[in-house]
Amino acid sequence: MQPPTNNFQSPYVFYCLAGPDSGKSIALPINKQLSLGRSPQNDIVLSDPYVVDFQLVIGLVGNQLSFSTYEGNYVYMGSQLTPSGLLYTEGSSDLQIGQSLWRFSRQAVPVQPLSQLGRMKEWLGLQHLESDFKLSAIFSAVWEKRSDEDIETAFTVGSIQTTPPVQTLSSTWPKPWLFARIGLFALIVFVGLYICVSSFNNPILIPGLLVTGSLAVPMTCLLFFWEMNVPQNISIYQTLKLVLSGGIASLLISLLLFSNTGFLATTIGPPSAGIIEESGKLLAVLLLMRNKIRYSWTLNGLLLGAAVGTGFAAFESAGYAFIQLFEQGGSPVQNILLRGLMAPFAHTIWTAIAVAAVWRLKGSQPFNWSLLTSKAFLRLFAVPVVLHMLWNMNIQLPVIPYILDFFPTKFILLGLMGWTVIFSLIQEGLKQVQDAQKRSLQ
């Protein structure tokens, strides 16, 4: 964040964290309003090409930031298009002016110099995980006893009739548990099929073993994202439909891109899949879901991306197991186990990040392809691309290259990086819900 562009002394600042005006910051004076727009006649001149000459006026109201647009203009607060409103320093969502994301903060400059990780998060436009983030609390409900009726009830949300009003949503960190039940059930089925194949040498059950093994872990990971979708506005039916339709669409698009970008594979080899496949999966989501205005939350973007990533991962894993069995004459079980262990660290979270990078900018407005050229999107989209490229590189960690002699430690490290970004985006999505709830009470 650059020093404030004006000379007012103030404990409050309004700064742009992503977009064409990224880096600009405005010290907010007491009892004075500031006009913002592209015209030089404004108090603060913006450079965002999607901002008009006179866009809006901002000013402090106590410890809150009041904003109102000039007649005929609108901005996005969270996922809602609005001409005016209030921003809070605590738990507030960002304000989108044009294609730039602005944030209201109490401190104009950081008290302590940012670490390398802090600077990287700021460059990506990500929030630091706050003190209420605790993995032990998030997963604390996994071991609670649940009945079949509890599971059936959990699956009944997401339709237009069963989506709860925003005022009734819990905007604190969810405590998912359903994913663990389904994952355990899938594991039991997989073990049962494996015993049938290995002990009774029955090849008829091998396809069932491949399908179950390919789907078990990715689907479990997807259900975690489904439970973390606090707005509860996407049904399990829509999610599973996107797994299948998005999975095959992403494969087709990726194969088309591979066939027309042979120079990438020739130039950089296997890491080229990071560019091509992440682009293919993102395009699949955009082609299928870009006009679904109802799914406007950042948390929705995470779930939609995770669904397509799950379909891609499951189809791909089944294919690798098939090759291992019929073309190389080996057992597919180790291949299935390895790819199952890798699943929570790979395609599912990569695509979730890529789609969230679009959804946090799009909000409830119609999708515009120009969003894909904004710095805020490109910087965050680079995360799954780079993680995928590093994943495919033939390099290992020098000290502990493998765990259990077959699982590369590199994959765990890359996965932890990915999940750090995922949890930061979930936190951002929760604040978006909190802000919507505050507006509903005004």
Secondary structure as the mmCIF struct_conf table of DSSP 4:
data_model
#
loop_
_struct_conf.conf_type_id
_struct_conf.id
_struct_conf.beg_label_comp_id
_struct_conf.beg_label_asym_id
_struct_conf.beg_label_seq_id
_struct_conf.end_label_comp_id
_struct_conf.end_label_asym_id
_struct_conf.end_label_seq_id
HELX_LH_PP_P HELX_LH_PP_P1 GLN A 2 PRO A 4
BEND BEND1 THR A 5 ASN A 6
BEND BEND2 PRO A 11 PRO A 11
STRN STRN1 VAL A 13 ALA A 18
BEND BEND3 GLY A 19 GLY A 19
TURN_TY1_P TURN_TY1_P1 PRO A 20 GLY A 23
STRN STRN2 SER A 25 ALA A 27
TURN_TY1_P TURN_TY1_P2 ILE A 30 ASN A 31
STRN STRN3 LEU A 34 GLY A 37
BEND BEND4 ARG A 38 SER A 39
TURN_TY1_P TURN_TY1_P3 PRO A 40 GLN A 41
BEND BEND5 ASN A 42 ASP A 43
STRN STRN4 ILE A 44 VAL A 45
TURN_TY1_P TURN_TY1_P4 PRO A 49 TYR A 50
BEND BEND6 VAL A 51 VAL A 51
BEND BEND7 ASP A 53 PHE A 54
STRN STRN5 LEU A 56 VAL A 61
TURN_TY1_P TURN_TY1_P5 GLY A 62 ASN A 63
STRN STRN6 GLN A 64 THR A 69
HELX_LH_PP_P HELX_LH_PP_P2 TYR A 70 TYR A 70
TURN_TY1_P TURN_TY1_P6 GLU A 71 GLY A 72
STRN STRN7 VAL A 75 MET A 77
TURN_TY1_P TURN_TY1_P7 GLY A 78 SER A 79
STRN STRN8 GLN A 80 THR A 82
BEND BEND8 PRO A 83 PRO A 83
STRN STRN9 SER A 84 TYR A 88
BEND BEND9 THR A 89 GLY A 91
HELX_LH_PP_P HELX_LH_PP_P3 SER A 92 ASP A 94
STRN STRN10 LEU A 95 ILE A 97
TURN_TY1_P TURN_TY1_P8 GLY A 98 GLN A 99
STRN STRN11 SER A 100 SER A 105
BEND BEND10 ARG A 106 ARG A 106
BEND BEND11 ALA A 108 VAL A 109
BEND BEND12 VAL A 111 GLN A 112
HELX_RH_AL_P HELX_RH_AL_P1 GLN A 116 LEU A 124
TURN_TY1_P TURN_TY1_P9 GLY A 125 GLY A 125
HELX_LH_PP_P HELX_LH_PP_P4 LEU A 126 LEU A 129
TURN_TY1_P TURN_TY1_P10 SER A 131 ASP A 132
HELX_RH_AL_P HELX_RH_AL_P2 LEU A 135 ILE A 138
TURN_TY1_P TURN_TY1_P11 PHE A 139 TRP A 143
BEND BEND13 GLU A 144 GLU A 144
HELX_RH_AL_P HELX_RH_AL_P3 ASP A 148 ALA A 154
TURN_TY1_P TURN_TY1_P12 PHE A 155 THR A 156
BEND BEND14 SER A 159 SER A 159
TURN_TY1_P TURN_TY1_P13 ILE A 160 THR A 162
HELX_LH_PP_P HELX_LH_PP_P5 THR A 163 PRO A 165
HELX_RH_3T_P HELX_RH_3T_P1 VAL A 166 THR A 168
BEND BEND15 THR A 172 THR A 172
HELX_LH_PP_P HELX_LH_PP_P6 TRP A 173 PRO A 174
HELX_RH_AL_P HELX_RH_AL_P4 LEU A 178 PHE A 200
HELX_RH_3T_P HELX_RH_3T_P2 PRO A 203 LEU A 205
HELX_RH_AL_P HELX_RH_AL_P5 ILE A 206 MET A 228
TURN_TY1_P TURN_TY1_P14 VAL A 230 PRO A 231
BEND BEND16 ILE A 234 ILE A 234
HELX_RH_AL_P HELX_RH_AL_P6 ILE A 236 ASN A 260
HELX_RH_AL_P HELX_RH_AL_P7 GLY A 262 ILE A 268
TURN_TY1_P TURN_TY1_P15 PRO A 270 PRO A 271
HELX_RH_AL_P HELX_RH_AL_P8 SER A 272 MET A 289
TURN_TY1_P TURN_TY1_P16 ARG A 290 ASN A 291
TURN_TY1_P TURN_TY1_P17 ILE A 293 ARG A 294
BEND BEND17 TRP A 297 TRP A 297
HELX_RH_AL_P HELX_RH_AL_P9 THR A 298 PHE A 322
HELX_RH_PI_P HELX_RH_PI_P1 ILE A 323 GLU A 327
BEND BEND18 GLN A 328 GLN A 328
BEND BEND19 GLY A 330 GLY A 330
HELX_RH_AL_P HELX_RH_AL_P10 PRO A 332 MET A 342
HELX_RH_3T_P HELX_RH_3T_P3 ALA A 343 PHE A 345
TURN_TY1_P TURN_TY1_P18 ALA A 346 ALA A 346
HELX_RH_AL_P HELX_RH_AL_P11 HIS A 347 LYS A 362
TURN_TY1_P TURN_TY1_P19 GLY A 363 SER A 364
BEND BEND20 GLN A 365 GLN A 365
HELX_LH_PP_P HELX_LH_PP_P7 PRO A 366 PHE A 367
HELX_RH_3T_P HELX_RH_3T_P4 TRP A 369 THR A 373
BEND BEND21 SER A 374 SER A 374
HELX_RH_AL_P HELX_RH_AL_P12 LYS A 375 ASN A 392
BEND BEND22 MET A 393 ASN A 394
BEND BEND23 PRO A 398 VAL A 399
STRN STRN12 TYR A 402 ILE A 403
TURN_TY1_P TURN_TY1_P20 LEU A 404 PHE A 406
STRN STRN13 PHE A 407 PRO A 408
HELX_RH_AL_P HELX_RH_AL_P13 THR A 409 SER A 440
TURN_TY1_P TURN_TY1_P21 LEU A 441 LEU A 441
#
